């Protein structure tokens, strides 16, 4: 079982949190802080497993994480999950994000947390791995998005236009991606 | 209207959406909190609007704020509103918000039940999907109960997308509502073979998750998983299955044997590291489970270790980590194979990665021996010194202590070395583990008597230098060591060289800054030291020293009397008064030393941590019995339920417990005294043991010189390193000595008491420096060995420990929504409620049909299985061919006593892997047989084929094999027949023929029961034999199903069998439509020689209160090679009242209510001379008369059954020396009378 999925940036700002076990909000924040603290002080060339922090789970739990450019993807899992399998799963998830957002970068996660959640829900459900086939995940996400669009129809058009106008004065987002080893690289992005 | 919408959306575009919110927060870095609070105000305004789009937008923003740590539970109701929007866009937002912030305590959850149900049955698969995903995050026990049935239906949805989600969520439902597990499990099992890989993977996932917690209940699935493992190519599924096998093998070593080969193949063939790693892991688990019985698996171990070494040497840190992790598992059972890689592991200690270092540390734990302990610990001490970060240092510290103290200090040869290691560890800056070090010091000093002298000296130095430990104020943790030091110095003060000085050190004013509990120990032990000083100096002519000591105490103790800590205060004032009194006596020159010493006489022995728990309850002590009689009202209440049965013998009172005679009491008192005498926590009656020191003859190693030059070290402390050198020298000397000795004579047997060492090879060459006697911890006498004390009672998975092999009982259905509770209706009839929209109604009715069909199939399958077990069970009977006829009969007839044992025997069969020919190919399955059926049968049968090569390992006598083969042949035949049978069912639409054959799941498993069968002989002649069993039908209150097994006894072919019964007014054979009332029914099969088969006939009955007999005839044609004759056989079908009863489980509270209702009339029965165990008796009643046990207390049991027309039958069965009395109640007296007569008859037969 997966107990929690956390995505935060190099400064510990949460970008997505998904707990499959109930924790009160302040506890959630504490867990994020602790996890960030544990993970951030590790070099990039050490192993991706961490025996769980004291807050989340006991000895049965592990933190399995990957670090992509500015973002940490951390999964907290118990011993029923295969460590290497979860690492693969994180990769699948990130590649899926990359496909759905067309060259994903941290800004996508910042502004579209809801969409990231919707994608994640096609990968993991209630703490159990739902689908590992990227094409299948992307297909389902796209079908749902299409449905959403068709529902929006005419009445959503003005809102979309406004949103486009609003986005115009966004600083141009540098997006460079190299798909070889999927790196979400957003250089010089100031954290908030 | 359209205008309004457009206008609304134009208004809306100036509302803040999520992106605006995020942007806003980014632009208000300085006053983020303030900005967010204004946003929340806006959101509150938006939520008040009557526009779902605005609400949804607000909820979406709240979800974001929730991530930032803001509590948004106040908007729970708005979230529910958005969830119930008809638009997918908003619904999704609502469910997302709910899944992020709803939990079991959210009260609005109970409002969602209907909404979720509606979404689950939505024609749009994404509505359903979103609802399932959301539900998986916030399902509560109530939701699980109310929706379990809907979700179960979705498991057979046409879309794989929904199926896989429904399958996965079932796990959550099981967790919250364990009762759903058994009814849903068959379908879940079906999904293991779903055509869609995603669904299959989900099912594997769920079952693995379930099995991990309660593996024993899933052993019977092993063959199925084995098949999946050998056929699947999906690595995710494979990994899960292999992990599952890892959990199952410890329970069934034979499974392990079967697994080794395919796993080894996978290890060699796979390129996926994750899969390789899991295979290695499971092979290790298998080897562990086999380790006792199978020594010759060294090849597999070597393979594993070798693969792991490759992982550890890999540059990928992840693989290195996992390699070490798996290595530690091998270590437990095969330490030697790991020890050869010590170099590699020590190398990992230097790794820059903390996770890897920790893993390597774990491994070291298992790798130490007497020989290398000092060396390894030395290396670790070096790491301690240079470790940065307290967590890792603390970890090192605990590991050092773990390594040294493991298995009762097995590897320590020199305890002085160990004490000095502990003392060195006290110098660690800011460790949390002072307590751990302290308890080690105490443990060693108490249990290793020989070391006390040295330990006391060390502790005295520690106390003297306490300021170094407490240095900068109260760095918590390490000062705990002083607790131990003070106690050891006080308790073993006779070893102190200068007790006066230590006493002085313990009473320094600085001590008052220590934590209270340590001060308390200081004060108490100061008193002990005082006693020692008195003792030492009193004999001397000049009593100066003694008086000075008293003076010192009188001066210093008041400091402690003022302590804020109660414990310190109390002890200090008590001791102060005592000393003052002694001082007075001293001035009068009275000798007091002996009396003062007597205060602290007696030795404190270590007590095992579990000792208290293990004290056995003395015989005759009933902890549940009242000590005083309870208040009268509750007493009458207590008696009430029993009084319901008419003739209650007064024997059952609880006088049993009070009639203990005087002798017994005296004996117990004696025993208690004995126990107290052995318990160190009891103050003994007589000062029996003076505090004497009884460890003579210890070679005394001179106390090592003080090394003052070392900075930052406590002066006066020995360095453990020196011991390493010393030890080496000593060993060399020992060796030399030994050689000399050996030349003279053979090696002597080593001295007393040291625990037998099981260390490797040359271990025994190392003699311990001290002949130590490690005192073992005390346990109460006759402590019961039990290991069940570490289970967590709060584990939610405990509730899922459910036997899944028992057939489903009638009452085990998922709750279905009804307008008003109507228990008797079948679930299919009242499925759709008023709220469901029209289309979904249609759909659900379709589902219903499907479900019914499925159910039927399933029950058939179950039946088949059951039959199959039967065959396996009968095996021994068949080995007597000369009694062919006889055995044939028992074969058909003997049903397994319990279904669980049947399952087990099925597994046994699979595991015993005899070469079975591929049946599936030989038998041409009729096309109508359900496909899944064939495949599951094939699953079972095709296995052994592949495993022929592993066979030779099983050394079995050829005789045994023959028997097996015969059995298999038998089985083949059976299968053929079964197919037939199935076929027949399909064509004749006996749709309501005994869907569920009643099984007895209630039989207890205390002793093996004699085989029992409900089949009784119907009629027999030279050609054919008929046995039959009559069962009531659950679904229909007027139908009874008669299963008749026809067996061809002659060497000719029997065909055109026609079955007819002469109907009575009350009972009629059900004939196909259009047939006349006297037409006979064609038996739907033919019988080749020696073959038997079963047919079922349905009867309708009006009244069930009386037994009755029906006359019938079977006509058939006997066809031999040359001729054919027409034959007939008459029979009498006996409908007993028992056959109208259906095994129905009943909970005790419902049972009690039933009895209290007063609608039932009573009757009773007494059976004499019954000579069988009580549980056999119960099992018989259950089996033959379709009862179930409600509750059983000792030799008294309540039982329940229900007739097909809904009469309740309750029994209270009691037994006392060969007499069984049955009190019975039923709402139909004549039915009851007849049932009792039948029970009587059953027992008169045996």
Interface residues (C-beta under 8 A of the other chain):
Chain A: X1 X14 X16 X17 X18 X20 X22 X24 X25 X26 X28 X29 X42 X43 X45 X46 X47 X48 X49 X50 X51 X80 X82 X83 X84 X85 X87 X88 X110 X111 X112 X113 X114 X117 X118 X121 X125 X126 X127 X128 X129 X130 X131 X132 X133 X136 X140 X143 X144 X147 X148 X151 X152 X154 X155 X156 X158 X159 X161 X162 X163 X166 X167 X192
Chain B: X5 X6 X8 X9 X10 X12 X13 X14 X17 X18 X19 X20 X22 X23 X25 X26 X29 X60 X63 X64 X66 X67 X68 X69 X70 X71 X87 X88 X89 X92 X93 X96 X100 X103 X104 X126 X132 X133 X136 X137 X161 X164 X165 X168 X169 X171 X172 X198 X201 X202 X205 X206 X208 X209 X212 X235 X236 X239 X243 X273 X274 X277 X278 X317 X318 X320 X321 X322 X352 X353 X354 X355 X356 X358
